[in-house]
Amino acid sequence: MDSSNEGNLNFYDLHPKPADFFAEVIDGLNKTQKSIPPKFFYDKAGSRLFDAICDLPEYYPTRTEINILKQNSDEIADHVGAGCLLVEPGSGSSHKVRLLLDGLRPHAYIPMEISREHLRQSAEDLGGDYPWLDVHATCADFTSTIRLPYSPEGIRKVVFFPGSTIGNFEPEEATRFLQELAGLVGPNGGLLIGVDLKKSKDMLHAAYDDEQGVTAAFNVNLLKRINRELGADFKTENFCHQSFYNELLGRVELHLVSQCDHTVSISGECFSFTAGESIHTENSYKYTIEEFQDLANKAGFRPQAVWMDDDSLFSVHYFIPP
Ligand SMILES: C[S@@+](CC[C@H](N)C(=O)[O-])C[C@H]1O[C@@H](n2cnc3c(N)ncnc32)[C@H](O)[C@@H]1O
C-alpha cells in the first residue's frame, strides 16, 4: 500500500488495478445481456459529470438528502455520538459529510473512493476547510474486502453511506455488503445511510434522463474511458443513453443502446453489437422504508431512527448492530 502524509491529510492508495478494469469489462461484454459495473463510470471526468448531475433541477435525490441532513443534524448527532471514526465508502466530493462534521466532531474521517484524482482533490479541500479534522483518504474499491488503513483501538466506528449508492447493488449483494459493514463497525458501531424511496415513474424518468443531457454524457463517458484506458475503438455516436424505471424489479436501469449492427475491439478482443442491443451500465434500486429495514435486518442491523423529507422522496436511516 502506498501512503503519504501532509498536515492533517493522509492518503492511502490500495490500488484498484487497471487489469481488473480490463478483466471486468471483457467479462461483462461476454454476457448474454452485456453489462459493465457502474463503479467504472468514475474516472476524473465521470466524477465531475456526477457532480453536475447532482446540481440538475430534475435530480431530486441530492438536494433532498442534503435538506434531510441539515434539518435533522442535531438529532443525527445525538444518535451517532461524538468522537467516532467516520468512514465514508464512495465519498465522491465529500460534500454531505460537511453537514455533520461540526455536530459530530469525529476522531477522524476516512473517505474511501475508487476515483483517485477526485478523492485527492476532495480530501485536500476538506482538510483545508477543517484544519482540526484528521482525514485518512483511501483509494480503494469497496466491492473488494474493505480494509481500513487507520483504526485506532477503543474508537467507535460509524459508516456514513449517503447518495443511495446502496441502490447500485442487487438486493442480495446489498445485504452482503451491509453484513460486511456490520462486521467492520463492530458491536458498538453504527451505520448512517441514505436510501432513495419508491415514487412516481415520471419523476424517476426525469431524474435519470435530464433535459440537458448530463446523465447521457455520464453514461457515454464510460465508453470514452474504455477507449482511453483499455485501447478500445467504441464510436460513441453508435450508442444512445437509455434509462427507465423497471417497476417489477423496483429499479431504474441505465443502458447504452447500439444504434446499428457493428463490431468493437478492446485491445484486440472483438465484440459484435446488433441494432437495439444494449450494454446495461447501472441499476438504482428504490425501496420503501420497510423494504430497506428488512434488508438491513437480514444483514444484522437494527433500525434506530429514520428521517425523511415532507414529500417522502428520500430517507436517511441510522442502524446499529444488535
Ligand atoms: C452515487 S455516487 C455518491 C457520491 C456521494 N457519496 C454522494 O452522496 O453524493 C457514488 C460514489 O461512489 C464511488 N464508487 C462507486 N463504486 C465504488 C467502488 N466500488 N469503490 C469505491 N468507490 C466507489 C463513486 O466514485 C462515486 O463517487
The ligand as a Tripos MOL2 file, in Angstrom:
@<TRIPOS>MOLECULE
LIG
   27    29     1     0     0
SMALL
NO_CHARGES

@<TRIPOS>ATOM
      1 C1        -23.7360    7.7960   -6.3320 C.3       1 LIG1
      2 S1        -22.1480    8.4910   -6.0710 S.3       1 LIG1
      3 C2        -22.3700    9.1630   -4.4300 C.3       1 LIG1
      4 C3        -21.3250   10.1740   -4.0580 C.3       1 LIG1
      5 C4        -21.5150   10.8100   -2.6780 C.3       1 LIG1
      6 N1        -21.3900    9.8120   -1.6080 N.3       1 LIG1
      7 C5        -22.8480   11.4890   -2.5720 C.2       1 LIG1
      8 O1        -23.6730   11.0750   -1.7650 O.co2     1 LIG1
      9 O2        -23.0660   12.4620   -3.3170 O.co2     1 LIG1
     10 C6        -21.1800    7.0540   -5.7970 C.3       1 LIG1
     11 C7        -19.7430    7.3300   -5.4010 C.3       1 LIG1
     12 O3        -19.1450    6.0870   -5.0340 O.3       1 LIG1
     13 C8        -17.9270    5.9070   -5.7400 C.3       1 LIG1
     14 N2        -17.8340    4.4730   -6.0200 N.ar      1 LIG1
     15 C9        -18.6580    3.7470   -6.8180 C.ar      1 LIG1
     16 N3        -18.3130    2.4520   -6.7770 N.ar      1 LIG1
     17 C10       -17.2410    2.3630   -5.9440 C.ar      1 LIG1
     18 C11       -16.4360    1.2800   -5.5010 C.ar      1 LIG1
     19 N4        -16.6670    0.0350   -5.9080 N.pl3     1 LIG1
     20 N5        -15.4450    1.5440   -4.6150 N.ar      1 LIG1
     21 C12       -15.2160    2.8130   -4.1760 C.ar      1 LIG1
     22 N6        -15.9370    3.8880   -4.5830 N.ar      1 LIG1
     23 C13       -16.9380    3.6600   -5.4440 C.ar      1 LIG1
     24 C14       -18.0350    6.7430   -6.9850 C.3       1 LIG1
     25 O4        -16.7780    7.1390   -7.4670 O.3       1 LIG1
     26 C15       -18.8920    7.9150   -6.5220 C.3       1 LIG1
     27 O5        -18.1160    8.9490   -6.0170 O.3       1 LIG1
@<TRIPOS>BOND
     1     1     2 1
     2     2     3 1
     3     2    10 1
     4     3     4 1
     5     4     5 1
     6     5     6 1
     7     5     7 1
     8     7     8 2
     9     7     9 1
    10    10    11 1
    11    11    12 1
    12    11    26 1
    13    12    13 1
    14    13    14 1
    15    13    24 1
    16    14    15 ar
    17    14    23 ar
    18    15    16 ar
    19    16    17 ar
    20    17    18 ar
    21    17    23 ar
    22    18    19 1
    23    18    20 ar
    24    20    21 ar
    25    21    22 ar
    26    22    23 ar
    27    24    25 1
    28    24    26 1
    29    26    27 1
@<TRIPOS>SUBSTRUCTURE
     1 LIG1         1 GROUP 0 **** ****
